[in-house]
């Protein structure tokens, strides 16, 4: 799921503040501790080879995030693609790969146990 900032409902607006809220933006039930993550990514980065060997050859960790700038496209295990770009909120469910279309910086929140497993797997792949 991705949403442009202007598509998120304004719940309150007062001088100096606009509060937007999107309800039901993913489900964190039973996921334990969450990590906050900041990624700086160059155009052309593709996680597909880094995720080889993981279940479904994809990241099995959900992520909630925001694109500070840039553009990224996810592909799920069924082949469906979705593109997120500057100022989009996003939710990536388990079972995805990511390709960076334009230099990007993103902030994500992820279940830390699951995402640490994926990050450690990528570190090992790069060493090989």
N, C-alpha and C positions, 0 to 999 in steps of 0.2 A: 504494500500500500504506500502510495506517495501522495502528498498534498502540498500544493502551493500555499504560501502564507495567506494569500487573499481568499483561499477556499476554506480556511479555518474560521468557524463562526466567532464573531465578536460577541463576547458575553458581557463585557463592561467597557465603557469608554468615558473617561473623564479627562479634563485638561492635564496633559502630560503623561497619560497612560492609556494604553489599549490592551485589554486582556482578551486573548483568543483561546478557545478550548475545543479540542476534538475528543469527544468521548469514544470509548471502545477502540482505542488506538493500540491494539495488541493485548496480549494477556501474559502477565508475569507470574501467574499462580504457581507456587511451588518451585520457583527458580533459584531461591537462595540469594546470596550476595550478588550485587550488580557492580560491574566496573564501568567507570567513565573513561572514554577513550577519545583521543584526538589523532586523526590520521592525516598526513600530508602525502598526497599521491600524484605521481606524474602520469600524463597522458600515455596510454599504451600499456600500463600495468594490467595484467590479466591473472586472476587467481587460479584459473583452471589447472595449470601444471602444479601449482603449490598445493592444491587440495587433493591431488591424486593419492589414493590410498586411504582417504577418509571414507566413511560410510557414504555411498552414492557419489563418491568423488566430488563432494561439495561440502560447504560449511553447514554443519548441523546445529548451529547456534543462532537463536533469534537476536536481532539488533533493532534498537530504536534510535533514530538519529536525526541530524540536521545537516544540510549541505551549506557550509559557509560560502564556498564558491566552487565552480567547476561543474562537471557532469560525469555521471557514472551509470552504467547499465548492468542490471542483474539478470541472470538467466537461471530459472529454476530447473529442477530435475526433469520436468516435463517439457522443457524447451521454451516456456513462456518468458518473455523479456519485459522489463520495465526500466525506464530511464528516470533518474532523479537529477535535478540541477539546482543551481544557486537558489537559496532561500526555501527549498523544499524540506518539509518534515518527511521522514520515511520510516517504514517498518519492513524489515526483511525477515520473513519466517525461515525456519530451518530448511536446508536443502537448496542453497544458492551458490553461484559463482558471481564474481564481480569483474567488470572491465571498466577501466578509467578512460572516458572519452575525451576529457579535457582536464588539464591540471586541476586538482581538487583538494580541498580541505574539508573534512567532515568531523563532526562530533557524534559519538555513538555511546549508547548505554547497552551493556550486554551482560548476561549471566556470566560471572567471572570464571566459574569452574569450567563451563563448556567452552568459553572463548579462549581461555588459557590453553586448553587442550589443542585447539585449532592453531593458535599462534605458535605453540611449541612444535607442532607438526610442520608448520611452514619454516621455522628455523632449521629443523632437521633437513628439510627438502633443499634449502639453500646451501647447506653444508655439503650435500651429496655431489 
